[in-house]
């Protein structure tokens, strides 16, 4: 039997995998799907990381998200409320909050294996 799952805001838990500078709250976690919220305080920046074999879609609901990626972190994207970001498997990146208010992103990942790999810096030049 297939069952629908409802996860209320108060039922989200801190995700086991965290990156410095941001807080991830987990709502759904299956063998191939992860969904939750990522929050970053004003002016904060996450550490460099990637999500292994997981593809990631981020939807900005509050604030703005500045994403650095690519060789040397040279590629920069700024997403605002209503915008989506797609992050391919293994793409080293970091997010920051360039606004004066809290940033909140809805995160959905598809894939498998460990979900977070913190690294020392961006993809080499």
C-alpha positions as a LaTeX table, in Angstrom:
\begin{tabular}{lrrr}
\hline
Residue & $x$ (\AA) & $y$ (\AA) & $z$ (\AA) \\
\hline
Unk1 & 0.00 & 0.00 & 0.00 \\
Unk2 & 1.30 & 3.46 & $-0.89$ \\
Unk3 & 0.96 & 6.09 & 1.81 \\
Unk4 & 1.19 & 9.87 & 1.58 \\
Unk5 & 3.42 & 11.47 & 4.21 \\
Unk6 & 2.73 & 14.91 & 5.68 \\
Unk7 & 5.63 & 16.57 & 7.51 \\
Unk8 & 4.65 & 19.70 & 9.41 \\
Unk9 & 7.12 & 22.51 & 10.08 \\
Unk10 & 7.49 & 21.53 & 13.75 \\
Unk11 & 8.33 & 17.95 & 12.71 \\
Unk12 & 11.41 & 18.85 & 10.65 \\
Unk13 & 14.66 & 17.75 & 12.28 \\
Unk14 & 18.20 & 19.02 & 11.95 \\
Unk15 & 19.79 & 17.10 & 9.10 \\
Unk16 & 22.64 & 14.82 & 10.15 \\
Unk17 & 24.91 & 16.34 & 7.48 \\
Unk18 & 25.69 & 20.03 & 8.06 \\
Unk19 & 28.06 & 22.59 & 6.51 \\
Unk20 & 29.54 & 25.52 & 8.43 \\
Unk21 & 27.53 & 28.73 & 7.95 \\
Unk22 & 24.13 & 27.17 & 7.26 \\
Unk23 & 21.49 & 25.05 & 8.97 \\
Unk24 & 19.69 & 22.25 & 7.13 \\
Unk25 & 16.33 & 20.96 & 8.38 \\
Unk26 & 15.25 & 17.57 & 7.04 \\
Unk27 & 11.64 & 16.86 & 6.11 \\
Unk28 & 11.88 & 13.78 & 3.85 \\
Unk29 & 14.72 & 11.24 & 3.61 \\
Unk30 & 14.44 & 8.06 & 1.53 \\
Unk31 & 17.02 & 5.92 & $-0.27$ \\
Unk32 & 16.88 & 8.19 & $-3.34$ \\
Unk33 & 15.17 & 11.46 & $-2.25$ \\
Unk34 & 16.02 & 14.14 & 0.30 \\
Unk35 & 13.92 & 17.27 & 0.91 \\
Unk36 & 14.16 & 20.01 & 3.47 \\
Unk37 & 14.94 & 23.63 & 4.22 \\
Unk38 & 18.35 & 25.33 & 4.34 \\
Unk39 & 18.69 & 28.58 & 6.29 \\
Unk40 & 21.57 & 31.04 & 6.29 \\
Unk41 & 21.82 & 34.16 & 8.46 \\
Unk42 & 22.54 & 37.59 & 6.90 \\
Unk43 & 26.08 & 37.91 & 5.57 \\
Unk44 & 26.94 & 34.26 & 6.30 \\
Unk45 & 28.64 & 31.96 & 3.81 \\
Unk46 & 28.74 & 28.17 & 3.83 \\
Unk47 & 31.92 & 26.17 & 3.54 \\
Unk48 & 32.88 & 24.60 & 0.21 \\
Unk49 & 31.11 & 21.28 & $-0.31$ \\
Unk50 & 29.44 & 18.96 & $-2.81$ \\
Unk51 & 26.67 & 16.39 & $-2.64$ \\
Unk52 & 28.34 & 13.34 & $-4.16$ \\
Unk53 & 25.97 & 11.37 & $-6.37$ \\
Unk54 & 22.98 & 13.59 & $-5.57$ \\
Unk55 & 21.44 & 16.13 & $-7.96$ \\
Unk56 & 20.12 & 19.18 & $-6.10$ \\
Unk57 & 17.35 & 21.67 & $-6.83$ \\
Unk58 & 17.09 & 24.74 & $-4.60$ \\
Unk59 & 14.09 & 27.10 & $-4.58$ \\
Unk60 & 14.53 & 30.49 & $-2.89$ \\
Unk61 & 11.62 & 31.35 & $-0.60$ \\
Unk62 & 13.24 & 34.14 & 1.44 \\
Unk63 & 16.25 & 36.42 & 1.02 \\
Unk64 & 18.70 & 35.68 & $-1.79$ \\
Unk65 & 21.22 & 32.94 & $-2.46$ \\
Unk66 & 24.65 & 33.67 & $-3.93$ \\
Unk67 & 26.16 & 30.45 & $-5.27$ \\
Unk68 & 29.85 & 30.19 & $-6.19$ \\
Unk69 & 31.06 & 27.20 & $-8.21$ \\
Unk70 & 33.23 & 26.16 & $-11.15$ \\
Unk71 & 37.04 & 26.38 & $-11.48$ \\
Unk72 & 38.39 & 28.58 & $-8.69$ \\
Unk73 & 34.80 & 29.44 & $-7.69$ \\
Unk74 & 34.65 & 31.95 & $-10.57$ \\
Unk75 & 31.09 & 31.14 & $-11.64$ \\
Unk76 & 28.64 & 33.14 & $-9.52$ \\
Unk77 & 24.84 & 32.98 & $-9.58$ \\
Unk78 & 22.46 & 35.07 & $-7.45$ \\
Unk79 & 18.97 & 33.61 & $-7.02$ \\
Unk80 & 16.11 & 35.60 & $-5.48$ \\
Unk81 & 12.67 & 34.60 & $-4.16$ \\
Unk82 & 10.87 & 32.54 & $-6.78$ \\
Unk83 & 14.12 & 31.46 & $-8.52$ \\
Unk84 & 15.46 & 27.91 & $-8.81$ \\
Unk85 & 19.06 & 26.69 & $-8.83$ \\
Unk86 & 20.09 & 23.29 & $-10.22$ \\
Unk87 & 23.34 & 21.82 & $-8.86$ \\
Unk88 & 24.63 & 18.72 & $-10.71$ \\
Unk89 & 26.12 & 15.66 & $-9.01$ \\
Unk90 & 29.56 & 16.32 & $-7.55$ \\
Unk91 & 29.58 & 20.08 & $-8.28$ \\
Unk92 & 31.74 & 21.78 & $-5.64$ \\
Unk93 & 30.06 & 24.98 & $-4.47$ \\
Unk94 & 29.27 & 27.26 & $-1.57$ \\
Unk95 & 26.25 & 29.40 & $-0.81$ \\
Unk96 & 26.07 & 32.76 & 0.88 \\
Unk97 & 23.35 & 35.16 & 1.96 \\
Unk98 & 24.06 & 38.63 & 0.53 \\
Unk99 & 20.95 & 40.17 & 2.14 \\
Unk100 & 20.27 & 41.81 & 5.50 \\
Unk101 & 17.59 & 39.24 & 6.38 \\
Unk102 & 17.51 & 35.47 & 6.85 \\
Unk103 & 17.75 & 33.32 & 3.72 \\
Unk104 & 15.57 & 30.24 & 3.35 \\
Unk105 & 15.75 & 27.68 & 0.54 \\
Unk106 & 13.61 & 24.63 & $-0.18$ \\
Unk107 & 16.08 & 21.88 & $-1.12$ \\
Unk108 & 15.22 & 18.68 & $-3.01$ \\
Unk109 & 17.89 & 16.10 & $-3.84$ \\
Unk110 & 17.72 & 12.99 & $-6.01$ \\
Unk111 & 20.43 & 10.33 & $-5.97$ \\
Unk112 & 22.10 & 7.95 & $-3.58$ \\
Unk113 & 24.97 & 7.45 & $-1.17$ \\
Unk114 & 26.36 & 9.97 & 1.31 \\
Unk115 & 24.68 & 13.36 & 0.84 \\
Unk116 & 27.44 & 15.76 & 1.93 \\
Unk117 & 31.17 & 16.09 & 1.38 \\
Unk118 & 32.80 & 19.16 & 2.95 \\
Unk119 & 35.98 & 20.13 & 1.06 \\
Unk120 & 38.83 & 22.63 & 1.52 \\
Unk121 & 38.10 & 24.86 & $-1.48$ \\
Unk122 & 36.56 & 25.24 & $-4.92$ \\
Unk123 & 37.17 & 23.05 & $-7.95$ \\
Unk124 & 40.80 & 23.50 & $-9.07$ \\
Unk125 & 41.55 & 25.88 & $-11.96$ \\
\hline
\end{tabular}
